[in-house]
Amino acid sequence: MSSAFSRAGFIRGIFSKRLPSKTVSQAGFPRRFLCNSTSQSLPLENTQHPSCRKNSRGFQLSQKSYYSVTTDGKEFSQEIDEISIGEYHKKSDLYLESLVDQLEILGETYREIDVDYSEGVLNMELPPLGDYCINKQPPNKQIWSSSPVSGPNRYDLIKGKWISLRDGSSLTKILEDEIKQATGLDEFTLELD
């Protein structure tokens, strides 16, 4: 008996013992991992969302990403835009390059702002707040950001805007607010969305 086979049997045993039998698939994985059309773990017969279909083995497969709550439990009814990886690269590159252009213009007035953009990663020094890192995440079709003020966050493309599923915030709005805070400007708008 190979160690991979025994490991799979062990994992299957754990899932089948801890979850009711209706929520465990034939392969031993909880069914909530097979169809993400709801945030709840439901028996297979109750997950008949229009975007789900069964494959040849009877597993539910989702074609779209739907979320009903954010990671902290708030209601969230928006749907992530379905785009190809090529479209993702076009949209994320356009967003980040436009952001860099506007930050460089701002840097002409505020010399302490330093911006560096290379291969999908934007690094920005924004005194007195600190350093920012905004980068593409192609496998997830997301843009990730790390801010000294608002912390780390992941943004999905929702209705053409980069929105966080964690709190519903817009990447553009977060950046505008924090740039205003750092520069003392009353009015500042990024033309990105």
ChimeraX attribute file (.defattr): number of C-alpha atoms within 10 A of each C-alpha:
attribute: neighborCount
match mode: 1-to-1
recipient: residues
	/A:1	5
	/A:2	6
	/A:3	8
	/A:4	9
	/A:5	9
	/A:6	11
	/A:7	11
	/A:8	13
	/A:9	13
	/A:10	13
	/A:11	13
	/A:12	18
	/A:13	13
	/A:14	13
	/A:15	17
	/A:16	18
	/A:17	11
	/A:18	9
	/A:19	12
	/A:20	11
	/A:21	14
	/A:22	13
	/A:23	19
	/A:24	23
	/A:25	21
	/A:26	13
	/A:27	12
	/A:28	18
	/A:29	18
	/A:30	23
	/A:31	21
	/A:32	20
	/A:33	12
	/A:34	18
	/A:35	27
	/A:36	22
	/A:37	21
	/A:38	15
	/A:39	15
	/A:40	12
	/A:41	17
	/A:42	16
	/A:43	17
	/A:44	19
	/A:45	9
	/A:46	8
	/A:47	20
	/A:48	14
	/A:49	14
	/A:50	10
	/A:51	15
	/A:52	18
	/A:53	16
	/A:54	13
	/A:55	9
	/A:56	7
	/A:57	8
	/A:58	11
	/A:59	17
	/A:60	24
	/A:61	16
	/A:62	17
	/A:63	14
	/A:64	16
	/A:65	15
	/A:66	20
	/A:67	19
	/A:68	17
	/A:69	18
	/A:70	16
	/A:71	14
	/A:72	9
	/A:73	11
	/A:74	13
	/A:75	13
	/A:76	16
	/A:77	11
	/A:78	16
	/A:79	15
	/A:80	20
	/A:81	17
	/A:82	15
	/A:83	12
	/A:84	10
	/A:85	13
	/A:86	9
	/A:87	12
	/A:88	21
	/A:89	18
	/A:90	11
	/A:91	17
	/A:92	21
	/A:93	17
	/A:94	13
	/A:95	18
	/A:96	20
	/A:97	17
	/A:98	16
	/A:99	20
	/A:100	18
	/A:101	12
	/A:102	15
	/A:103	18
	/A:104	17
	/A:105	11
	/A:106	16
	/A:107	15
	/A:108	10
	/A:109	10
	/A:110	14
	/A:111	9
	/A:112	13
	/A:113	21
	/A:114	16
	/A:115	18
	/A:116	12
	/A:117	16
	/A:118	9
	/A:119	8
	/A:120	16
	/A:121	18
	/A:122	19
	/A:123	18
	/A:124	19
	/A:125	15
	/A:126	20
	/A:127	14
	/A:128	11
	/A:129	15
	/A:130	13
	/A:131	17
	/A:132	20
	/A:133	17
	/A:134	21
	/A:135	22
	/A:136	22
	/A:137	17
	/A:138	14
	/A:139	7
	/A:140	13
	/A:141	21
	/A:142	20
	/A:143	25
	/A:144	20
	/A:145	20
	/A:146	16
	/A:147	18
	/A:148	13
	/A:149	13
	/A:150	11
	/A:151	9
	/A:152	13
	/A:153	18
	/A:154	20
	/A:155	23
	/A:156	21
	/A:157	21
	/A:158	16
	/A:159	13
	/A:160	11
	/A:161	18
	/A:162	26
	/A:163	24
	/A:164	21
	/A:165	23
	/A:166	16
	/A:167	16
	/A:168	15
	/A:169	14
	/A:170	19
	/A:171	22
	/A:172	18
	/A:173	15
	/A:174	14
	/A:175	17
	/A:176	15
	/A:177	15
	/A:178	17
	/A:179	21
	/A:180	15
	/A:181	14
	/A:182	14
	/A:183	18
	/A:184	10
	/A:185	10
	/A:186	8
	/A:187	8
	/A:188	13
	/A:189	13
	/A:190	14
	/A:191	10
	/A:192	15
	/A:193	13
